[in-house]
Amino acid sequence: MSRPPSSSKTNGSLKASAADVAKVASAAAASASATAPSKPVAEGRAEGQCGPEEHARRARQTTVSDDQLDRAAAIFRAAGDLSRLKLLYRLCDGEWCVTELADAAGVGLSTVSQQLRLLRSERIVARRRAGKHIFYSLADAHVSDLIQSAIEHAAEGHAHDHKHDD
């Protein structure tokens, strides 16, 4: 252990020289670095940021193209409107006539037709004509699963919030 810095007593107070203070600070820093494990920070990376070498590689069996992701985003945008989501939820129960959907939503036929046209253009719903009637249904089980899972997830509230998330 090093000797404490020399001091001189002036007017009843201790006074240390700047060189003595620097020696003590240097010794304290050396002592702290000797006891604390050091983690080198990679060049170009701020402290606290991790790099790919610190994580296990995540390999997927299949890859997803940008076109597939664009298509999925378009599906979410189309289904993301509240009135269209209500239509989709009703269609989870099976096929509905446009008139039935308009009555259930409390809006005009033209409004529902426009919403269904957009959903059909994204291949979320399918239509079938029977005489003067046009019936709509969900395009397939994937769409039904997606809608029902989203609604179930929303019903869970904040049960999945994590206390450690920022």
BALOBA-1460 file (C-alpha; in Angstrom, 3 decimals):
// residues 166
<rec num="1" residu="m" x="0.000" y="0.000" z="0.000"/>
<rec num="2" residu="s" x="1.340" y="3.432" z="-0.805"/>
<rec num="3" residu="r" x="2.011" y="6.109" z="1.724"/>
<rec num="4" residu="p" x="-0.615" y="8.829" z="2.125"/>
<rec num="5" residu="p" x="0.282" y="12.073" z="0.388"/>
<rec num="6" residu="s" x="2.357" y="14.517" z="2.321"/>
<rec num="7" residu="s" x="0.497" y="17.497" z="3.560"/>
<rec num="8" residu="s" x="1.272" y="20.702" z="5.220"/>
<rec num="9" residu="k" x="-0.808" y="22.308" z="7.871"/>
<rec num="10" residu="t" x="-1.870" y="25.808" z="7.027"/>
<rec num="11" residu="n" x="-4.229" y="27.771" z="9.276"/>
<rec num="12" residu="g" x="-5.536" y="24.565" z="10.868"/>
<rec num="13" residu="s" x="-6.478" y="22.833" z="7.594"/>
<rec num="14" residu="l" x="-4.769" y="20.113" z="5.600"/>
<rec num="15" residu="k" x="-3.446" y="21.134" z="2.242"/>
<rec num="16" residu="a" x="-2.253" y="18.547" z="-0.329"/>
<rec num="17" residu="s" x="-0.209" y="19.319" z="-3.364"/>
<rec num="18" residu="a" x="-1.664" y="18.674" z="-6.861"/>
<rec num="19" residu="a" x="0.991" y="16.033" z="-7.460"/>
<rec num="20" residu="d" x="-0.065" y="14.180" z="-4.303"/>
<rec num="21" residu="v" x="-3.728" y="14.230" z="-5.330"/>
<rec num="22" residu="a" x="-2.837" y="12.883" z="-8.779"/>
<rec num="23" residu="k" x="-0.806" y="10.043" z="-7.217"/>
<rec num="24" residu="v" x="-3.737" y="9.001" z="-5.005"/>
<rec num="25" residu="a" x="-6.220" y="9.160" z="-7.911"/>
<rec num="26" residu="s" x="-3.910" y="7.102" z="-10.092"/>
<rec num="27" residu="a" x="-3.441" y="4.508" z="-7.351"/>
<rec num="28" residu="a" x="-7.208" y="4.302" z="-6.760"/>
<rec num="29" residu="a" x="-7.894" y="3.832" z="-10.468"/>
<rec num="30" residu="a" x="-5.259" y="1.111" z="-10.722"/>
<rec num="31" residu="s" x="-6.697" y="-0.641" z="-7.691"/>
<rec num="32" residu="a" x="-10.250" y="-0.483" z="-9.074"/>
<rec num="33" residu="s" x="-9.229" y="-1.786" z="-12.468"/>
<rec num="34" residu="a" x="-7.297" y="-4.638" z="-10.901"/>
<rec num="35" residu="t" x="-10.373" y="-5.833" z="-8.970"/>
<rec num="36" residu="a" x="-13.089" y="-5.228" z="-11.583"/>
<rec num="37" residu="p" x="-13.279" y="-7.542" z="-14.590"/>
<rec num="38" residu="s" x="-12.656" y="-5.562" z="-17.708"/>
<rec num="39" residu="k" x="-14.766" y="-5.879" z="-20.820"/>
<rec num="40" residu="p" x="-13.143" y="-4.466" z="-23.882"/>
<rec num="41" residu="v" x="-15.450" y="-2.276" z="-25.930"/>
<rec num="42" residu="a" x="-15.279" y="-3.100" z="-29.618"/>
<rec num="43" residu="e" x="-13.958" y="-0.393" z="-31.845"/>
<rec num="44" residu="g" x="-16.734" y="1.824" z="-33.175"/>
<rec num="45" residu="r" x="-19.249" y="0.585" z="-30.612"/>
<rec num="46" residu="a" x="-20.450" y="2.505" z="-27.571"/>
<rec num="47" residu="e" x="-20.175" y="0.959" z="-24.151"/>
<rec num="48" residu="g" x="-23.252" y="-1.100" z="-23.366"/>
<rec num="49" residu="q" x="-23.858" y="-2.089" z="-26.995"/>
<rec num="50" residu="c" x="-23.475" y="-5.723" z="-27.824"/>
<rec num="51" residu="g" x="-22.189" y="-7.205" z="-31.013"/>
<rec num="52" residu="p" x="-23.088" y="-10.228" z="-33.099"/>
<rec num="53" residu="e" x="-20.161" y="-12.193" z="-31.674"/>
<rec num="54" residu="e" x="-21.922" y="-12.139" z="-28.293"/>
<rec num="55" residu="h" x="-25.071" y="-13.906" z="-29.501"/>
<rec num="56" residu="a" x="-25.933" y="-17.329" z="-30.757"/>
<rec num="57" residu="r" x="-26.741" y="-17.433" z="-34.439"/>
<rec num="58" residu="r" x="-30.424" y="-17.754" z="-35.182"/>
<rec num="59" residu="a" x="-30.926" y="-19.926" z="-38.206"/>
<rec num="60" residu="r" x="-34.326" y="-20.204" z="-39.837"/>
<rec num="61" residu="q" x="-35.358" y="-23.171" z="-41.893"/>
<rec num="62" residu="t" x="-36.945" y="-20.946" z="-44.524"/>
<rec num="63" residu="t" x="-36.287" y="-17.418" z="-45.628"/>
<rec num="64" residu="v" x="-38.865" y="-14.746" z="-46.334"/>
<rec num="65" residu="s" x="-38.573" y="-12.508" z="-49.367"/>
<rec num="66" residu="d" x="-39.185" y="-8.785" z="-49.333"/>
<rec num="67" residu="d" x="-42.208" y="-9.403" z="-51.584"/>
<rec num="68" residu="q" x="-43.722" y="-11.717" z="-48.970"/>
<rec num="69" residu="l" x="-43.097" y="-9.160" z="-46.235"/>
<rec num="70" residu="d" x="-44.623" y="-6.395" z="-48.378"/>
<rec num="71" residu="r" x="-47.677" y="-8.573" z="-48.947"/>
<rec num="72" residu="a" x="-47.994" y="-9.339" z="-45.226"/>
<rec num="73" residu="a" x="-47.717" y="-5.629" z="-44.410"/>
<rec num="74" residu="a" x="-50.492" y="-4.878" z="-46.925"/>
<rec num="75" residu="i" x="-52.697" y="-7.488" z="-45.236"/>
<rec num="76" residu="f" x="-52.128" y="-5.887" z="-41.844"/>
<rec num="77" residu="r" x="-52.845" y="-2.417" z="-43.249"/>
<rec num="78" residu="a" x="-56.102" y="-3.619" z="-44.818"/>
<rec num="79" residu="a" x="-57.191" y="-5.418" z="-41.654"/>
<rec num="80" residu="g" x="-55.951" y="-2.577" z="-39.430"/>
<rec num="81" residu="d" x="-58.956" y="-0.318" z="-39.953"/>
<rec num="82" residu="l" x="-61.566" y="-0.753" z="-37.193"/>
<rec num="83" residu="s" x="-64.584" y="-0.991" z="-39.498"/>
<rec num="84" residu="r" x="-62.832" y="-3.481" z="-41.793"/>
<rec num="85" residu="l" x="-61.681" y="-5.512" z="-38.796"/>
<rec num="86" residu="k" x="-65.302" y="-5.680" z="-37.612"/>
<rec num="87" residu="l" x="-66.305" y="-7.013" z="-41.036"/>
<rec num="88" residu="l" x="-63.551" y="-9.612" z="-40.892"/>
<rec num="89" residu="y" x="-64.577" y="-10.647" z="-37.397"/>
<rec num="90" residu="r" x="-68.163" y="-11.164" z="-38.555"/>
<rec num="91" residu="l" x="-66.906" y="-13.241" z="-41.462"/>
<rec num="92" residu="c" x="-65.069" y="-15.529" z="-39.016"/>
<rec num="93" residu="d" x="-68.548" y="-17.003" z="-38.381"/>
<rec num="94" residu="g" x="-68.962" y="-17.911" z="-42.053"/>
<rec num="95" residu="e" x="-70.363" y="-16.465" z="-45.238"/>
<rec num="96" residu="w" x="-72.426" y="-13.248" z="-45.116"/>
<rec num="97" residu="c" x="-74.430" y="-11.386" z="-47.743"/>
<rec num="98" residu="v" x="-73.377" y="-7.761" z="-48.343"/>
<rec num="99" residu="t" x="-76.815" y="-6.571" z="-47.181"/>
<rec num="100" residu="e" x="-76.464" y="-8.504" z="-43.910"/>
<rec num="101" residu="l" x="-73.012" y="-7.006" z="-43.307"/>
<rec num="102" residu="a" x="-74.281" y="-3.463" z="-43.973"/>
<rec num="103" residu="d" x="-77.234" y="-3.956" z="-41.615"/>
<rec num="104" residu="a" x="-75.002" y="-5.413" z="-38.879"/>
<rec num="105" residu="a" x="-72.519" y="-2.538" z="-39.225"/>
<rec num="106" residu="g" x="-75.248" y="0.106" z="-39.399"/>
<rec num="107" residu="v" x="-73.800" y="1.633" z="-42.572"/>
<rec num="108" residu="g" x="-74.812" y="1.846" z="-46.213"/>
<rec num="109" residu="l" x="-74.272" y="-0.801" z="-48.842"/>
<rec num="110" residu="s" x="-71.805" y="1.375" z="-50.747"/>
<rec num="111" residu="t" x="-69.618" y="1.798" z="-47.654"/>
<rec num="112" residu="v" x="-69.506" y="-1.938" z="-46.968"/>
<rec num="113" residu="s" x="-68.971" y="-2.713" z="-50.645"/>
<rec num="114" residu="q" x="-65.989" y="-0.359" z="-50.771"/>
<rec num="115" residu="q" x="-64.459" y="-1.945" z="-47.655"/>
<rec num="116" residu="l" x="-65.021" y="-5.446" z="-49.010"/>
<rec num="117" residu="r" x="-63.511" y="-4.461" z="-52.370"/>
<rec num="118" residu="l" x="-60.298" y="-3.399" z="-50.608"/>
<rec num="119" residu="l" x="-60.231" y="-6.613" z="-48.528"/>
<rec num="120" residu="r" x="-60.816" y="-8.653" z="-51.680"/>
<rec num="121" residu="s" x="-58.004" y="-6.878" z="-53.523"/>
<rec num="122" residu="e" x="-55.659" y="-8.025" z="-50.744"/>
<rec num="123" residu="r" x="-57.068" y="-11.576" z="-51.073"/>
<rec num="124" residu="i" x="-58.318" y="-11.488" z="-47.472"/>
<rec num="125" residu="v" x="-61.933" y="-12.189" z="-48.427"/>
<rec num="126" residu="a" x="-63.538" y="-14.149" z="-51.241"/>
<rec num="127" residu="r" x="-66.899" y="-13.518" z="-52.855"/>
<rec num="128" residu="r" x="-69.562" y="-15.682" z="-54.394"/>
<rec num="129" residu="r" x="-72.515" y="-14.526" z="-56.467"/>
<rec num="130" residu="a" x="-75.895" y="-16.247" z="-56.158"/>
<rec num="131" residu="g" x="-78.484" y="-14.482" z="-58.299"/>
<rec num="132" residu="k" x="-78.734" y="-10.887" z="-57.137"/>
<rec num="133" residu="h" x="-76.901" y="-11.622" z="-53.907"/>
<rec num="134" residu="i" x="-73.169" y="-11.390" z="-53.343"/>
<rec num="135" residu="f" x="-71.807" y="-13.395" z="-50.438"/>
<rec num="136" residu="y" x="-68.453" y="-12.812" z="-48.795"/>
<rec num="137" residu="s" x="-66.337" y="-15.127" z="-46.686"/>
<rec num="138" residu="l" x="-62.794" y="-15.152" z="-45.399"/>
<rec num="139" residu="a" x="-60.345" y="-16.283" z="-48.062"/>
<rec num="140" residu="d" x="-58.994" y="-19.173" z="-46.013"/>
<rec num="141" residu="a" x="-58.275" y="-20.529" z="-42.548"/>
<rec num="142" residu="h" x="-55.079" y="-18.448" z="-42.271"/>
<rec num="143" residu="v" x="-57.108" y="-15.255" z="-42.301"/>
<rec num="144" residu="s" x="-59.553" y="-16.604" z="-39.724"/>
<rec num="145" residu="d" x="-56.679" y="-17.683" z="-37.476"/>
<rec num="146" residu="l" x="-55.009" y="-14.291" z="-37.846"/>
<rec num="147" residu="i" x="-58.156" y="-12.339" z="-36.945"/>
<rec num="148" residu="q" x="-59.109" y="-14.581" z="-34.036"/>
<rec num="149" residu="s" x="-55.553" y="-14.630" z="-32.657"/>
<rec num="150" residu="a" x="-55.351" y="-10.830" z="-32.801"/>
<rec num="151" residu="i" x="-58.657" y="-10.461" z="-30.963"/>
<rec num="152" residu="e" x="-57.681" y="-13.056" z="-28.342"/>
<rec num="153" residu="h" x="-54.347" y="-11.316" z="-27.858"/>
<rec num="154" residu="a" x="-56.106" y="-7.956" z="-27.434"/>
<rec num="155" residu="a" x="-58.447" y="-9.506" z="-24.837"/>
<rec num="156" residu="e" x="-55.466" y="-10.559" z="-22.726"/>
<rec num="157" residu="g" x="-54.789" y="-6.920" z="-21.898"/>
<rec num="158" residu="h" x="-51.444" y="-6.330" z="-20.282"/>
<rec num="159" residu="a" x="-50.876" y="-9.881" z="-19.087"/>
<rec num="160" residu="h" x="-47.841" y="-10.208" z="-21.351"/>
<rec num="161" residu="d" x="-46.147" y="-6.951" z="-20.330"/>
<rec num="162" residu="h" x="-42.661" y="-7.585" z="-19.063"/>
<rec num="163" residu="k" x="-41.319" y="-5.584" z="-16.165"/>
<rec num="164" residu="h" x="-37.824" y="-5.564" z="-17.650"/>
<rec num="165" residu="d" x="-38.886" y="-4.062" z="-20.986"/>
<rec num="166" residu="d" x="-38.071" y="-0.416" z="-21.534"/>
